[in-house]
Amino acid sequence: MRSTGPGSFIAAVTSGLICLASWLAATDHASAWGDQGHEIIGLIADHYLDPAARDKVDGLLSGDRSGLTPSKDIAREATWADKYRDSDRGTSRKHYLHTHDWHFVDLELDGPDLAAACFGRRPLPPGTVASNGPAQACVVDKIDQFTTELASPATGTSERRKALQFLLHFVGDVHQPLHASDDHDMGGNDKTVSVRGIPTNTLHHYWDTEFVIRLGANPSSIARLLIGRISEEDRRKWSSGTAGEWASESFHVAGQHAYGLLPASSSPGHYKLSTPYVNDATEATAEQLSKAGVRLAFILNQALR
C-alpha cells in the first residue's frame, strides 16, 4: 500500500466513530476482525473480481440455504464461517468444536514453527472433503484445501459452496496479525488493554474490532476508502504468494506492531495504549484489510477461471 502516514486516516476519523463499537462481553480466540472487518475484505475482493469469477461467486452464494447470514452477497457471506462455527455453540457444539481451530495459526513469537502450529500439517484422509476434515488443522492448511476444492470441477456443488464460504472468511483471518501469532497469551486474549474513549478489553479484541472502527462509519465507506488507496502496483504485488507466506507476513506485523509497540505493563497483564500506538495499529489494520481483499480476489479469480 502507498505510505500516506497515519494522519491521512486519523484526521478523517472523529471521536464519534468510537461510539459505533459493538462491545463484546467476551472474546474468543477464533474470532477475527469482527463482522465489519470481514465485510470490508469481501467488498474489496468484489471490486477486484474478474466478471466470470464474480458470476460464479454470486451463483454459488445464491444457493446458501443455511440462513446464517442476513443476505447472500459476498460481504455478508464473508462472515458465514463464524456464524457456522457458533451456530451450535450453546448446544451440541459439533460445529464449534469441529471448526474452531481452523481460524488461526499460533506461531509463537519466541519460536515460530508452522508445522507445530498446524498440528503436524497432516493431509486430509483419503476420500474426505475439506469441510469434514479433522478438527485439528490451522487456517493455512484449510485455505489450501478449500482453494483446491473450489478450483476442481469434480467437487460437488454443496461442498464447492462451503469451500467458497470458508475461503471468504479464512483469507481474512490469516491477515489478522493476532491470528497468526502468539505470545503464550491466546493470541492476545490474555492481555487486557485500555485507551481513553474505548472500554478496556483484550488486545485481541482491539485488533479485531476497535482499530477497524476507527477507519470509518461502515464497511462500505471503509472499503471505498481503502480501494482508493490501493495502487495498481500494490494490487500486482499483493496478488501472489501462498497462505503460509501470508501467515508469516502477518506474524511479522504482530511482532513489529501489535506486540512490538506495546508499552510496559501498567499492572500484571494490563497495558495502557498510547495515541501513537493506536494510530499505528489503525494504519496497520488498514493495510492488512487491503491485502486480504486483494488476495481473496486473487484466489477466487484463479480458482474460478
FENTA-V900593 format. One line per field, one symbol per residue. phi: phi as a letter, one per 40 degrees, with the letter a starting at -180 (. if undefined). psi: psi as a letter, one per 20 degrees, with the letter a starting at -180 (. if undefined). burial: b if it has 16 or more other ideal C-beta (glycine too) atoms within 10 Angstrom, else e. A space follows every 50 residues. Layout:
# FENTA-V900593
phi->???
psi->???
burial->???
This chain:
# FENTA-V900593
phi->.ccbgdccccccbccccccccbcccabbdccbggdccccdccccddcbcc dcccccccccccccbcgcbcabcccccccdccccdccbccbcgcccccbd cccaacccdcicaccccbfgfcccddgccccbcdccabcccccccccccc ccccccdcccccdccccdccccdcccdcbbaabfbfggccbbbaadgbdd acdccdccbcccdccicadcccdcccdccccccdcccccagbdccccccc dcccccbdccbcccccadgbbcccddcccccccccdcccccccccccdcc cccbc
psi->qqoiqhhhghhipqhhhhiiqnpphqpphjpphrggghhggghgghhjpq ggggghghgghhjojhjiqhrjrhghiiighggggjhkhjdhjghghhig iiironophjmpoggghkkilprpqpjpqhijrqhnqrhghhggghgggh ipiipqgghhghggggghghhggiiohjijrpllklkiijpqqqqpipqp aqhggghggghghihahrgghggggghhiorhgggggimrrrhhhhgggh ghgghhfgghjprqphrojppoqrghgggghggggghggggggghghggh hghk.
burial->beeeebeebeeebeeeebeebeeeeebbbbbbbbbbbbbbbbbbbbbbbe eebbebbeebbeebeeebbeebbbbbbbbbbbbbbbbeeeeeeebbebbb bbbbbbbeeeebebeebbeeeeebeeeebbbebeeebbbbbbbebbbebb beeebeeebbbbbbbbbbbbbbbbbbbbbbbbbebbbbbebbbebeebee bbbbbbbbbbbbbbbbeebeebbebbbebbeeebbeebbeeebbebbbbb bbbbbebbbeebeeeeeeeebbbeeebbbbbbbbbbbbbbbbbbbbbbbb bebbe
